[in-house]
Amino acid sequence: MRILWSRSRSRALFTRQWSSRPGSEDGSQTGSRPGSQTGSRPGSQTGSRPGSQKGSRRGSQDGSRHGSEEVSRPGSQDGSGPPTLNPPEETGLARERRPSKTPGESSVFLFPGQGSQFVGMGRGLLKYPKVKEMFSAAEQILGYDLLSLCLRGPEEQLMRTVHCQPAVFVTSLAAVERLNHENPKAVETCVAAAGFSVGEFAALVFSGAMDFAQALYVVKVRAEAMQAASERAAGGMLSVLGRPQAQYRQACLQAQEHCRGLGLDRPVCNVATFLFPDGRVIAGHKQALDFLQQNSRRLHFARCSPLPVGGAFHTPLMESACEPLRDVLRQVEVRRPEINVYSNVDGKRYMHAGHVRRQLALQLVSPVKWEQTLHEVYERTQGRGFPHTYEVGPGRQLGAALQRCNLKAYRSYTHVDVVAPDNEE
């Protein structure tokens, strides 16, 4: 079965093809992966993108890419290996320099992360082009019916790390398809993207740095490794809204000292996310988080509430998940993004394929610097306008953070929901 997913952007149509090789039960692969460690995106640092109407991209040494790439899935259902790419025929279309746009004519996409999922997401989206094919491809890659899990639950299964990360990834890209149907100009004029935690993978797929099938397989491995790491240590995460006098690092050190007094060896309690001014997520061992909640008034926390996640993500407690992620990232093709995509690790944009691989693995044990990322995305000279921002995926958490970080940028914010009326034309 051959599945297509395409998106139109900058007057070009980007097409990916996935196929499951019929009759294979041994998980062998029919195609070799074209792309080595040097697989950085062609083009200059200005992020130029192809400008032809057909959107074909070449794979030759002259800095151009092919227009479509066929993925051969292993025949087994156990997800034993990532999809591989078969090089297509040359199409002969060269890249063009992307015309410059004023901020008001451009857009920025923000992709949410784990915690934004809910039962019912995806309802009404199957009528948009390629969404049904995306969920069908996901079922082949994951080995279970992701669409049914998103639409009907059960909630306790959707909330598990191993399931919710692929669910958020696929539904976010399904929301891109909805936006492309309702407002194609927003997709065509997108100049930058950022994703929160697992949302980075959706941003990288949208940017052309990764292919949908291979990125989803990486997300599957990542989620399984993080689930396993969470089960090794009783950890969690707290959403904290602090008063101006709050000292987050000092609070974490106090919590660690409390844990040592309880006999816990090498306790972990760190800031895991910088959301917005005085908005943090703190993660670590359960005993440390209990201490912070019990002493929240003394620590000048205006609000302190547990997050519905199963582990202490973006802390050293995820160290065991790093190597499986590094291994699978070495197996898939990664290219230089065609638009600016920003890393959670330092808020800076990705520069080449090796940079993407390195930062994605480091992200697991590093705090998500979302506030810093937003400053990088929206930094501009005084008097210069802001692009239109689209939060593409479940929830509105990233819009809320943008409102607190940059009210002027937020005034041009739109949420693209992952639920649509079934009777909508």
C-alpha positions in Angstrom: 0.0 0.0 0.0 1.3 3.4 -1.0 0.5 6.4 1.1 1.1 10.0 0.3 1.4 13.1 2.4 1.9 16.5 0.8 1.9 20.1 1.8 2.1 23.2 -0.3 4.5 25.8 0.9 6.3 28.6 -0.9 4.8 27.7 -4.2 6.2 24.2 -4.0 4.5 20.9 -3.3 6.5 18.6 -1.0 5.5 15.0 -1.4 6.5 11.9 0.6 5.6 8.3 -0.3 5.4 5.4 2.1 4.8 1.8 1.1 4.6 -1.4 3.1 6.2 -4.2 1.2 3.6 -6.9 0.7 4.3 -10.5 1.7 7.3 -9.8 3.9 7.1 -11.3 7.4 10.8 -11.2 8.4 11.1 -7.4 8.8 13.7 -7.1 6.0 14.0 -3.8 4.2 13.8 -3.5 0.5 15.4 0.0 0.2 18.6 1.5 1.3 18.7 4.8 3.1 20.2 7.4 1.0 21.7 10.0 3.3 24.8 9.8 5.5 25.9 11.8 8.5 26.6 14.6 6.1 23.0 14.9 5.0 22.6 18.6 5.7 20.0 20.5 3.8 21.2 22.0 0.5 21.0 25.8 0.1 22.5 28.8 1.8 22.1 29.8 5.4 19.3 32.2 4.3 17.0 29.1 4.3 16.0 29.4 0.6 13.4 27.0 -0.5 12.4 25.5 -3.9 10.1 27.7 -5.8 8.8 25.5 -8.6 5.1 24.8 -8.9 5.7 21.1 -8.9 7.8 21.2 -5.8 10.3 18.6 -7.1 13.5 18.4 -5.2 16.7 16.8 -6.4 19.3 14.6 -4.7 22.3 15.4 -6.8 25.5 17.1 -5.5 24.6 20.5 -6.9 22.6 21.3 -3.8 19.1 20.3 -4.9 16.6 17.7 -3.7 14.2 15.1 -5.2 10.5 15.9 -5.4 9.4 12.6 -3.9 10.9 9.8 -1.9 9.5 6.3 -1.5 9.7 4.7 1.9 9.8 1.0 2.2 8.3 -0.3 5.5 9.6 -3.5 7.1 6.9 -6.1 6.7 6.8 -7.0 10.4 4.4 -5.3 12.8 6.8 -5.2 15.7 8.4 -1.9 14.6 11.8 -3.5 14.5 13.3 -0.9 12.2 12.7 2.5 10.8 11.2 3.1 7.4 13.8 3.5 4.7 13.9 5.8 1.7 14.3 4.7 -1.9 15.9 7.4 -4.2 13.4 8.5 -6.8 14.1 9.5 -10.4 15.7 12.8 -11.2 13.1 15.5 -12.1 15.4 18.3 -13.3 13.9 21.2 -11.3 16.3 23.5 -9.6 15.9 25.5 -6.3 15.1 29.2 -6.4 15.8 31.8 -3.8 12.8 32.4 -1.6 11.4 35.9 -2.1 11.6 38.1 1.0 8.4 38.9 2.9 7.4 41.6 5.3 6.5 40.3 8.8 2.8 40.8 8.2 2.9 38.6 5.1 4.7 35.7 6.9 3.7 33.2 9.5 5.2 31.2 12.4 4.1 27.7 13.4 4.2 26.5 17.1 3.8 22.7 17.7 2.6 21.5 21.1 4.1 18.7 23.2 3.1 16.0 25.6 0.3 17.0 28.0 -1.8 18.7 25.3 -3.5 15.4 24.3 -7.2 14.6 25.0 -9.7 12.0 24.0 -11.5 13.1 20.9 -8.7 14.9 19.2 -8.7 14.3 15.4 -12.5 14.1 15.2 -13.6 15.7 12.0 -10.1 15.9 10.5 -10.3 12.8 8.2 -12.1 14.8 5.5 -9.0 16.9 4.9 -6.5 15.7 2.3 -4.0 13.2 3.5 -5.1 13.0 7.1 -6.6 9.5 6.8 -3.4 8.3 5.0 -1.3 9.7 7.8 -3.2 7.8 10.5 -3.1 4.6 8.3 0.7 5.0 8.0 0.9 5.5 11.7 -1.0 2.3 12.4 1.6 0.4 10.3 4.6 2.0 12.0 3.3 1.9 15.6 1.5 -1.5 15.4 -1.8 -0.2 16.9 -4.8 1.9 15.8 -3.7 5.4 16.8 -6.8 7.0 15.3 -9.1 4.9 17.5 -7.0 5.7 20.5 -7.2 9.5 19.8 -10.9 9.5 19.1 -12.2 7.1 21.7 -9.4 6.4 24.2 -9.4 5.0 26.8 -8.0 8.1 28.4 -5.6 6.2 30.7 -4.0 4.6 27.6 -3.8 7.9 25.7 -2.1 9.6 28.7 0.7 7.1 28.7 4.0 8.5 27.4 4.4 5.6 24.9 1.0 6.6 23.3 0.5 10.3 23.8 3.8 11.4 22.1 3.0 9.7 18.7 -0.6 11.0 19.1 0.4 14.6 19.6 2.9 14.3 16.7 0.4 13.0 14.2 -2.6 15.1 15.2 -0.4 18.3 15.0 0.6 17.5 11.4 -3.1 16.7 10.7 -3.9 20.2 11.9 -1.4 21.5 9.4 -3.4 19.7 6.7 -6.5 21.4 8.0 -4.8 24.8 7.9 -3.5 24.1 4.4 -7.1 23.4 3.3 -8.7 26.4 5.0 -5.8 29.0 4.6 -3.1 27.7 2.3 -1.3 31.1 2.3 -0.5 30.6 6.0 1.4 27.4 5.1 3.1 28.8 2.0 4.4 31.9 3.9 5.7 30.1 7.0 9.2 31.3 7.7 9.8 29.7 11.1 8.7 26.9 13.4 9.3 25.7 16.9 8.0 22.7 18.8 7.7 22.0 22.5 9.5 18.9 23.5 8.1 16.1 21.2 6.6 18.9 19.1 10.1 19.6 17.7 9.7 16.5 15.6 6.5 17.8 14.0 8.3 21.2 13.4 11.2 19.3 11.7 8.9 17.3 9.5 7.1 20.4 8.4 10.4 22.1 7.7 11.5 19.3 5.4 14.3 18.2 7.8 12.7 14.8 8.4 10.2 12.6 6.6 6.9 11.8 8.3 7.3 8.0 8.5 10.9 8.1 9.8 10.2 10.9 12.2 7.2 9.0 13.6 9.4 5.9 14.1 11.9 8.0 16.0 9.1 9.4 18.2 8.0 5.8 18.9 11.5 4.8 20.0 11.8 8.0 22.0 8.4 7.5 23.8 9.2 3.9 24.6 12.6 4.8 26.0 11.2 7.7 28.1 8.4 5.4 29.4 11.0 2.8 30.4 13.2 5.5 32.1 10.1 6.8 34.0 9.4 3.3 35.4 12.9 3.0 36.8 12.5 6.0 39.1 9.5 7.5 40.8 9.5 11.0 39.3 7.1 13.7 38.2 6.7 17.3 37.2 5.3 20.4 38.9 3.9 23.5 37.1 5.0 26.5 39.2 3.9 30.1 38.9 6.3 32.1 41.1 6.2 35.5 42.7 9.0 38.0 41.8 11.0 37.0 44.8 10.9 33.3 44.0 14.4 31.6 43.7 13.8 28.5 41.7 17.3 27.1 41.7 17.6 27.6 45.5 14.2 25.9 46.0 15.5 22.9 44.0 18.6 22.7 46.1 16.6 22.7 49.3 14.4 19.9 47.9 17.5 17.9 47.0 18.9 18.4 50.6 15.6 17.2 52.0 15.7 14.1 49.9 19.3 13.3 51.1 17.9 13.5 54.7 15.4 10.8 53.7 18.3 8.6 52.6 17.8 9.1 48.8 21.1 8.8 46.9 21.8 11.5 44.3 18.3 13.1 44.3 17.2 15.0 41.3 15.2 18.2 41.4 15.7 20.7 38.5 13.9 23.3 36.5 12.7 21.3 33.5 11.0 24.1 31.5 11.3 27.8 31.3 7.8 28.7 30.1 7.5 32.4 30.5 8.6 35.0 33.1 8.0 33.5 36.5 6.5 30.4 34.9 8.5 27.2 35.4 8.1 23.4 35.3 10.2 21.7 38.0 10.9 18.0 37.7 12.6 15.3 39.7 12.1 12.6 42.3 8.7 12.4 43.9 10.0 13.2 47.4 11.6 16.4 46.1 8.3 17.5 44.5 6.4 16.7 47.6 8.7 19.0 49.6 8.2 21.9 47.1 4.4 21.5 47.4 4.5 21.4 51.1 6.7 24.5 51.3 5.3 26.5 48.4 4.3 29.6 50.4 7.7 29.9 52.0 9.3 29.4 48.6 7.2 32.2 47.2 5.3 30.0 44.7 1.9 31.6 43.9 0.8 28.3 42.4 2.2 24.8 42.4 0.4 21.9 40.8 1.4 18.4 39.6 1.3 17.7 35.9 -0.4 14.6 34.5 2.8 13.0 33.2 4.5 9.8 34.2 8.1 10.9 34.7 10.7 13.6 35.3 11.2 14.6 31.7 14.1 16.9 30.7 16.1 16.0 33.8 19.0 13.5 34.4 16.4 10.9 35.3 15.9 10.5 31.5 19.6 9.7 30.9 18.9 6.0 30.0 16.6 7.1 27.2 19.3 9.1 25.4 21.2 6.3 23.8 18.2 4.6 22.2 17.3 7.9 20.7 20.8 8.6 19.5 20.9 5.1 17.9 17.6 5.6 15.9 18.6 9.1 14.9 21.7 7.7 13.3 19.5 5.3 11.3 17.2 7.8 9.7 17.8 10.6 7.2 18.0 14.1 8.6 18.4 17.2 6.5 19.0 20.9 7.1 15.6 22.6 7.7 14.3 24.7 4.9 12.9 27.3 7.3 14.2 28.4 10.7 13.5 25.7 13.3 14.5 26.4 16.9 16.0 23.9 19.4 14.5 23.5 22.9 18.0 23.1 24.3 19.2 26.6 23.8 16.5 28.5 21.8 18.8 28.8 18.8 17.9 27.6 15.3 19.2 24.4 13.8 22.1 24.9 11.4 22.7 21.4 9.9 21.7 17.7 10.2 24.4 16.8 12.8 23.2 19.7 14.9 19.6 18.4 14.7 20.7 14.9 15.8 22.8 16.1 18.6 20.3 18.5 20.1 17.3 16.1 19.9 19.2 13.6 22.1 20.4 16.3 24.5 16.9 17.7 24.8 15.8 14.6 26.9 18.1 15.6 29.8 18.1 19.4 29.3 15.5 22.0 30.3 13.1 23.2 27.6 14.0 26.8 27.1 10.7 27.9 25.6 10.7 31.4 26.9 14.2 31.9 25.3 13.0 30.3 22.1 10.1 32.8 21.8 12.4 35.7 22.3 14.6 34.4 19.5 11.6 33.8 17.1 10.1 37.2 17.7 13.1 39.4 18.2 13.0 42.4 15.8 13.9 46.0 15.6 11.5 48.6 17.0 8.6 49.4 14.8 8.9 46.2 12.7 5.6 44.2 12.7 5.1 40.6 13.8 4.3 37.6 11.7 1.0 35.7 12.2 1.4 32.9 14.7 -0.4 29.6 14.4 -0.4 27.0 17.2 -0.9 23.8 15.3 -2.1 20.9 17.4 -4.1 20.1 20.5 -4.4 22.6 23.3 -3.6 26.3 23.6 -0.8 26.2 26.1 1.8 27.7 23.7 -0.5 30.6 23.0 -0.9 31.3 26.7 2.9 31.3 27.1 3.3 33.6 24.1 0.8 36.0 25.6 2.9 36.2 28.7 6.2 36.5 26.8 5.2 38.9 24.0 1.8 40.5 24.0 2.3 42.2 20.7 3.2 39.0 18.9 0.2 37.3 20.6 -2.2 39.8 19.0 -1.6 37.9 15.7 -2.1 34.5 17.2 -4.5 31.8 16.0 -5.1 28.3 17.3 -5.7 25.5 14.7 -7.7 23.0 16.5 -7.5 19.2 16.1 -11.3 18.8 16.3 -13.5 20.0 13.4 -17.3 19.7 12.9 -18.0 16.5 11.0 -20.5 18.3 8.7 -18.0 21.1 7.8 -17.4 21.4 4.1 
